[in-house]
């Protein structure tokens, strides 16, 4: 068997393993450390999980719940502890296939690790985390978070930010990235955020080929033919792309900085849903945010200044970077939100509503066209030592 076929077989084995794990997990509930759904969250379980006497938690009531890439619920809690009266709960998704997907790509594991990495002093505003636990055998995860529904403003991808809000997000991301810039924790307690197995990489290539090898979904008509052709680089040369980005300084990034994963409190940004947190060059978060969260004309008007601001803020935190180099990386990194939005649109409404996915694709297409981002990316992986000035 050739190496490529072996890795493909390993990818199929990975999916099969996690499919059986999720199936068995749902069928055999006895002995689980983490609830499978919000109905299993009792006062006694919560007390045990928090390490407090069972008498300290009087009651836990589910106020509302819904499930997508994770199962989310709002809880009313009566207790004699430090817990507030209302909490936000995240558990494995109810849908079986989404449960398998979460296991395959370790989405719950990454979010638990991210909250654990922040500790009691997060470098960015996140919901306060009261509990972050994983059952490693079942690969179930539970997060018990601050309920922001009464204090925060939430938006979706179809919305946009003001210039002041964009600057505030860039400042916040610079603080996050500076905290973990080239940290040796990626070889220690955060190693799972820095590693992908060959099977995971190959599986990603197969998924990309399925979604963007031939683009036929509801946004196909707004994607230029040259972008449909150039995007094949994502599965034809994924190893080269990964090798280039791995050669750059890495930090802890959020990985999915669109407006649906942000909230605002009196203009101050906060970040939700850390399921794709990873060790990667920080400029990816900036490119993703600007591309997804600003109207195209406004993004083109202010994006260079936002990248300069990012470089300056990193410097304020003691991280020295080259502004021209960072700008070139930004232009190449715009291909990442393009990939995410086009794949989401190709997956159909089971992943995202057509209204939302279309806006994301429109903004990403405009950004790639303005910066010739696929050409920049190709030049970087062909000759990383001679980066174009841009």
C-alpha positions, 0 to 999 in steps of 0.5 A: 500500500502506498503512503497516500493510500495508507493515510487515506485508510487511516482517515477512514479508520479515524471516522469509523472509530469516532462513529462507533465511539459516539454510537456506543456513548449514546447507547451506554450511559452508565459510568459517564463523567459528563452528561450527554444532554442537559436533562442529565444535569442534576443538582447532585452532578453539578455539586460533584463536578464542582467539588462542593457538598451536594447540599450546596446546590439546591436545584438546577432547572433548564430554561431553554436549549438548542443544538447545532455544532454543540448542545447549548442550554441556559440553566437556572441555579439555586445554590449556596456557592459562588455560582450566579443564578443563571449559567450557560451550558455546552455539551456534545451535539444532539445530532449523531453526525454532528457528534461524530464530527465533533469527535473527529476534529476534537472540537470539544477537546480544543475548547476545553483546552482553550479555557484551561489555557486562559486560567483565571486571567484571560488575555481577552474577554471571554465568558467566565468559565466555572467548569471545563471537563472532558471524559477522554474515554467517551470524548464527551466535553462539558463547559459551564459558562457565564450567561451573557444574555442580559449584558452582551450584544450579539450579532451575526455574519450579516452584520458589520462592525464600526471602525472603533469596534474593529480597532478594539477587536484588533487590540484584543487579538493582539493581547491574546496572541502576545500572551501565547507568542511562540510559547513552549506550552505548545510542546507541553499542556497545549500540545493538542492545539498544535498537532494534527495527525496525518489521518486528520490532515488527509481527511481535511483534504478529502473534505475540501476536495468534496466541497471546492473541487467542483463548486455548485452550491447556492453561491457558485454564481458569485465566485469568479472562475479564476477563484474556483480554479485557484482554490484547488491549491487547498487540497492539491498542495495542503502539505506545502501550505501547512509547512509554510504557515508552520514556519512562521511564529505561532500563537494561540488563535481563536480560529473562527473570528466572525461576528457570530462568535463575538459579543460586545459590552459597551463597545468592548469585544469578547470571544465565544466558541473556541472549538477551533482554537489552534497554534497558528500564526496570529495574522489568520485571526486578523484576516478572518475577522476583517474579511468576515466582519466589514463591508467590502469597501470599508474593509479595503479602506481601513484594513492596512491601518488595522494590520499596522495597528496589530503590529504596533499593539504586538510591539506594545506587548513586547513582540517585535514583528515586521509590518511589511511581512505581516501585511503580506501574510495578511493578504495570503491569510484571506484565503482562510475565511474564503475556504471556510465560507465557501465550504459552509455554503456548499454544505447547504443550510444544514450548516448555516442559513443561506442568507448568512453563508452568502454574505460571508462568501460575498465578502471573502470573494471581494477580499481575495479579488482585491488582494489576489490572495491565491497568487500571494499564497502560491508565491509564499509556498513556492519561494518562502524566502522571497516574500512579495512586498504587496 
